[in-house]
Amino acid sequence: MKPKNARISRSGLAFAACAAAALVLSCTAKPLPIGFIGPLSGPSSAVGLGGRNGFLLAFGDGPEAAPGKIGRTRLLVEDDENDQGKCLTAVQRLKDEGCRLIVLGSTSQAAQKAIPWALGAGMLVVSPTVSDPTFSGRDDLFFRVNESSDAYGKMLAETIYRRYGILNAGVIGDARNKTYATAVRDAFMEKYAAYGGRTAFNLQFDSAEGIPGEELEQQLAKTGTKTLVAITASAEAVKIAKLLEKDRTGIRLFLPPWPLTLDLIRNGGEAVEGTVAVSIADLEYRSATAKKFYDGYMAEYGEPPSFTAMFGWEGAAILRRALADAKTASAEAVKDRILKTGTFQGIQGNIVFDANGDASRDKFLFEIKKGKFVRVE
C-alpha cells in the first residue's frame, strides 16, 4: 500500500506530512525536515520498509500520531540498499536538504560510515535497528531504540543451554551485516562456553554469493549437532530452514531479532516451524498499546507490522515527543530533551535511555507454532 503524502524529489523518495489540525502551529511556517534512511530495495528491504512505514505513521495524522506541537514537517526518505557508501551519501544528501534530525533504520553494517559522519556534522540520529555495541557508551548525538546486539547473543546462549539443556550448537552468520553478526556470534560463543556449552562449528558466509549449503551440510554431519544459531536476514534464514527440512536433519533453528520480519513465516512455511527467536518486540501484540498500534498499522498499510515497523514508529515517536518539549528543534536541544525525559512509553513497554542515549528494555522469547510467533514464558 502506497504511503500517504508521497512525492518524488531530487533527493530520492520524499514525504511531506502535516500534523493533525490541533497540533499544527502554523501552516505558513517553514516545515521542519526530518529524515529516514533504510534499505528499501534489495535483500534487506524487509528491514527498511517496515521501519519507513512506522516512521511515516508516527509523524502522520493517523490514529497512531504521537502528541506534540511541532508544526509542519517535511519527511524525507532515502534508500541505502544496505550499502555503506549509499548510506553515507543519503546522510549527506539529507544534510544538504537542511535536515538535522534522522531516524536511521539501516543495518549495523550499512551504518558504519554514516553515523560518525552525521554526528560530526551535528546531526542527531535515532536508530530503531543499529545495535552495534561499538556505538554504545558514548556521550554524543546518537540514540539507539534497539538493545545492543551482544545482548541477543547472550540471551541465545542462556536460552539454548539453560532452558533447553542443549550442550552443543553450530553457528552460521552472514558477513553482509558483519558488525551485527560478529557481535551476536562472539557474545553467544563466550556466554555459551561460560555455561559449559560447546560451539560445534562457526561458519561465516556472504549472502551475495548465496548460502553455503554444501559446507553447512558437511559441518552438521561431521559434528552431529542438532542445534543451529542462524545470524542472517529472513531470506537466508528461510533458505537455511528449507535446506534442513529437505535433508530431514531434525535440526532446530535459533534466531536473533534480525530475521524476524514478515516474510520469515510467510516464505518459510513448515520449514520454520519450531524455530525459536529472541526479540525486544512483543510479536503477539498483547498489551493495549501494542494492539492499538497493530490496528492503526493494519488500517494504514493493509498488512501486519514487522518488528522494524514497531521500532521505526518508536524512534519517530521519541523524536516527536522531544520536539514537542524542546526549546528549539536543534540537534542539541532535542538531545537534551530526550535525556531529561529519560523514559518513553514504547509499543511493548518502557524505553529507558541512560546518560549516553543507550536504551534498555524487556526482551522476549518466541517459538514459531502453526505459522505464528508464540511467546515462550
C-alpha positions in Angstrom: 0.0 0.0 0.0 1.5 3.4 -1.0 2.2 5.6 2.0 0.2 8.8 2.2 1.6 12.3 1.2 4.3 10.8 -1.1 6.1 12.8 -3.7 9.3 12.4 -5.7 12.2 14.8 -5.2 15.8 15.3 -6.2 17.0 13.7 -3.0 15.1 10.5 -3.7 11.7 9.5 -2.2 10.4 12.4 -0.1 7.4 12.6 2.0 5.5 15.6 3.3 3.1 15.4 6.1 1.1 17.8 8.3 0.3 17.0 11.9 -3.3 16.8 13.0 -5.1 20.1 12.9 -4.9 20.6 16.7 -1.1 20.0 16.6 -0.2 22.4 13.8 1.4 25.6 14.9 1.3 27.3 11.6 0.7 26.1 8.1 2.7 29.1 6.8 5.8 28.3 8.8 8.7 26.7 7.1 8.3 22.9 7.6 10.9 21.1 9.7 12.8 18.4 7.6 13.2 15.0 9.3 14.8 12.2 7.6 14.5 8.4 7.4 17.2 6.1 5.9 17.0 2.4 5.4 17.3 -0.4 2.9 14.1 -0.1 0.8 15.3 -2.3 -2.0 17.4 -5.4 -2.2 17.6 -8.5 0.1 17.4 -6.4 3.3 14.4 -4.4 2.2 12.0 -6.0 4.7 14.0 -4.3 7.4 13.9 -0.8 5.8 10.3 -0.9 4.5 8.8 -1.7 7.9 10.9 1.0 9.6 9.9 3.5 7.0 6.2 2.7 7.4 6.4 3.0 11.2 8.3 6.3 10.8 5.6 7.8 8.5 2.8 6.6 10.7 4.3 8.2 13.8 4.6 11.6 12.1 1.3 11.3 10.1 -2.2 12.2 11.1 -3.4 8.7 11.6 -4.6 7.0 14.9 -1.0 6.4 16.0 0.1 10.0 15.7 2.3 11.0 18.6 1.4 14.0 20.7 3.2 17.3 20.4 3.0 20.8 18.9 5.8 20.7 16.3 4.1 22.3 13.4 4.5 21.0 9.9 7.1 18.5 9.0 8.8 17.6 5.7 9.6 13.9 5.9 12.5 12.8 3.6 13.0 9.1 3.0 16.2 7.7 1.5 17.1 4.1 0.3 20.6 3.0 1.2 20.2 -0.5 -0.3 22.1 -1.9 2.8 25.3 -0.4 1.4 27.8 1.7 3.5 28.6 4.1 0.7 25.0 4.7 -0.2 24.0 5.1 3.5 26.7 7.8 3.9 25.6 9.5 0.7 22.0 9.5 1.9 23.0 11.2 5.2 25.0 13.8 3.3 22.1 14.4 0.9 19.7 14.9 3.9 22.1 17.5 5.4 22.1 19.4 2.1 18.3 19.4 2.4 18.6 21.2 5.8 17.8 18.0 7.8 19.4 17.8 11.2 17.2 15.0 12.7 17.4 11.5 11.3 15.7 8.1 12.1 18.3 5.6 10.8 16.6 2.3 10.1 19.7 0.7 8.5 21.6 -2.4 9.4 24.6 -2.0 11.7 27.0 -2.8 8.8 25.5 -0.2 6.4 25.6 2.5 9.1 29.3 2.2 9.9 30.4 5.3 7.9 27.1 7.2 8.1 26.8 7.5 11.9 30.3 9.0 12.5 29.8 11.5 9.6 26.3 12.5 10.8 27.5 13.1 14.4 30.5 15.1 13.1 28.1 17.2 11.1 26.0 17.9 14.2 23.0 15.8 13.2 21.0 13.9 15.8 20.5 10.2 14.9 17.8 8.0 16.4 18.2 4.4 15.3 15.5 1.7 15.5 17.8 -1.0 14.2 21.5 -0.3 14.6 22.7 -2.4 17.6 26.4 -2.4 17.1 27.9 -2.3 20.6 30.8 -0.1 19.3 28.3 2.8 19.3 27.4 2.3 22.9 28.6 4.2 26.0 29.3 7.5 24.2 28.0 10.9 25.1 27.1 12.0 21.6 24.0 12.7 19.4 23.3 9.0 18.7 20.3 7.3 20.4 19.6 3.6 20.0 16.0 2.4 20.4 17.2 -1.2 20.0 19.3 -3.0 22.5 23.0 -3.8 21.8 23.4 -6.8 19.6 25.7 -8.6 22.1 22.7 -8.8 24.5 20.9 -11.0 21.9 23.9 -13.3 21.7 24.0 -13.7 25.5 20.2 -14.4 25.6 20.5 -17.0 22.9 23.3 -18.7 24.9 21.2 -18.7 28.1 18.1 -19.9 26.2 19.9 -22.8 24.4 21.9 -24.0 27.4 19.6 -23.3 30.4 16.1 -23.5 29.0 16.6 -26.3 26.5 19.6 -28.1 28.0 21.5 -28.2 24.7 25.2 -28.8 25.2 26.5 -28.1 21.7 25.3 -25.8 18.8 26.6 -24.7 15.5 26.7 -21.0 14.3 26.2 -19.6 10.9 26.4 -15.8 10.2 26.1 -13.5 7.2 29.0 -11.2 6.6 26.8 -8.8 4.7 25.9 -7.4 8.1 29.3 -8.3 9.6 29.3 -6.0 12.6 25.9 -7.3 13.8 26.7 -10.9 13.0 30.1 -10.8 14.7 28.8 -9.1 17.9 25.9 -11.6 18.3 28.2 -14.6 17.5 31.0 -13.5 19.8 28.7 -12.8 22.7 26.9 -16.1 22.1 30.1 -18.2 22.0 31.6 -16.5 25.1 28.5 -16.9 27.2 27.7 -20.4 25.9 31.2 -21.5 26.8 30.9 -19.9 30.3 27.8 -22.0 30.9 29.6 -25.2 29.7 28.3 -25.4 26.2 30.4 -26.1 23.1 30.2 -24.3 19.8 30.4 -27.2 17.3 31.3 -25.0 14.3 31.4 -21.3 13.3 30.5 -20.8 9.6 30.5 -17.4 8.1 29.4 -16.5 4.6 28.4 -13.7 2.2 24.7 -13.8 1.2 25.5 -12.0 -2.0 27.1 -15.3 -3.1 24.3 -17.5 -1.7 24.1 -19.7 1.4 26.9 -22.2 1.7 24.6 -25.2 1.6 27.1 -28.0 0.9 29.5 -26.7 3.6 26.7 -26.3 6.1 25.6 -29.9 5.5 29.1 -31.2 5.9 29.6 -29.3 9.2 26.3 -30.6 10.5 27.1 -34.2 9.5 30.6 -34.0 10.9 29.7 -32.6 14.3 26.3 -34.3 14.8 24.8 -31.1 16.4 21.0 -30.7 16.2 21.0 -27.0 17.0 21.9 -24.1 14.7 22.1 -20.4 15.6 21.5 -18.5 12.3 22.5 -14.9 12.3 21.1 -13.9 9.0 18.3 -11.8 7.3 15.0 -13.5 6.9 15.6 -14.5 3.3 18.7 -16.5 4.2 17.1 -17.9 7.3 14.3 -19.3 5.1 16.8 -20.9 2.7 18.7 -22.5 5.5 15.4 -23.8 7.1 14.3 -25.3 3.8 17.7 -26.9 3.3 17.4 -28.5 6.7 13.9 -29.6 6.0 14.8 -31.2 2.7 17.6 -33.1 4.4 15.3 -34.2 7.2 18.0 -33.4 9.7 15.7 -32.6 12.6 17.9 -29.6 13.4 16.3 -26.7 15.3 17.0 -23.1 14.4 17.6 -20.3 17.0 17.5 -16.7 15.7 18.3 -13.2 16.9 15.9 -10.4 16.0 17.4 -9.6 12.6 15.4 -12.1 10.6 12.1 -11.6 12.4 10.4 -9.8 9.5 7.0 -10.7 8.0 8.5 -12.8 5.2 10.2 -15.3 7.6 6.9 -17.1 8.3 5.2 -16.2 5.0 8.1 -17.7 2.9 9.3 -20.2 5.5 6.1 -22.2 6.0 6.5 -25.6 7.5 10.3 -25.3 7.3 10.5 -22.7 10.1 8.0 -24.4 12.4 9.6 -24.9 15.9 12.2 -22.1 15.3 13.0 -20.2 18.5 13.8 -16.4 18.4 14.7 -13.7 20.9 13.3 -10.2 20.5 12.6 -6.9 22.3 9.3 -6.7 20.3 6.1 -8.2 21.6 5.3 -10.2 18.4 1.9 -11.2 19.9 0.8 -7.6 20.5 -0.7 -8.4 23.9 -0.6 -5.0 25.5 -3.3 -2.4 24.9 -0.7 -0.1 23.3 0.6 -2.8 21.0 -2.9 -3.8 19.9 -3.7 -0.1 19.1 -0.6 0.2 17.1 -1.3 -3.1 15.3 -4.8 -1.9 14.3 -3.6 1.5 13.2 -0.8 0.0 11.1 -3.2 -2.5 9.5 -5.6 0.3 8.6 -2.9 2.3 7.1 -0.9 -0.3 5.2 -3.1 -3.3 4.9 -0.6 -5.8 6.4 0.6 -6.7 9.9 3.6 -4.7 11.2 7.0 -6.2 11.5 9.3 -5.6 14.4 11.2 -2.9 12.4 7.8 -1.1 11.9 7.4 -1.1 15.6 10.9 0.3 16.2 10.5 2.8 13.3 7.4 4.1 14.9 9.0 4.2 18.4 12.1 6.1 17.1 9.9 8.7 15.3 7.6 9.0 18.3 10.5 9.7 20.6 11.7 12.4 18.2 8.2 13.9 18.0 7.8 13.9 21.8 11.1 15.5 22.3 10.4 18.2 19.7 7.1 19.0 21.5 9.0 19.7 24.7 12.4 21.1 23.4 13.1 24.8 23.3 14.2 24.6 19.7 14.4 22.0 17.0 18.2 21.9 17.1 20.0 18.6 17.5 21.5 19.6 20.8 18.1 20.8 22.2 16.4 17.6 21.1 19.2 15.5 22.7 18.8 17.4 25.9 15.1 16.8 26.0 15.4 13.1 25.3 17.9 12.7 28.1 15.9 14.8 30.6 12.7 12.8 29.8 14.7 9.5 30.1 11.8 7.1 29.9 9.4 6.8 26.9 6.3 4.7 26.5 7.0 2.2 23.7 4.7 -0.1 21.9 5.6 -3.1 24.1 6.8 -1.4 27.3 9.0 1.4 28.5 12.2 2.5 26.6 14.7 3.8 29.2 17.7 5.8 28.0 20.8 6.1 30.0 23.1 9.2 30.1 24.7 8.1 26.8 21.5 7.5 24.9 21.6 3.7 25.1 18.2 2.1 25.6 17.4 -0.8 27.9 14.1 -2.7 27.6 12.5 -6.0 28.2 13.4 -9.0 26.0 11.1 -11.8 24.9 11.4 -15.4 23.7 9.2 -16.7 20.9 8.6 -20.0 19.1 7.0 -20.3 15.7 3.9 -22.5 16.1 1.3 -23.1 13.3 2.6 -20.1 11.4 2.6 -17.6 14.3 5.1 -16.3 16.8 4.0 -17.7 20.2 5.6 -16.3 23.3 7.6 -18.7 25.4 7.0 -17.8 29.1 
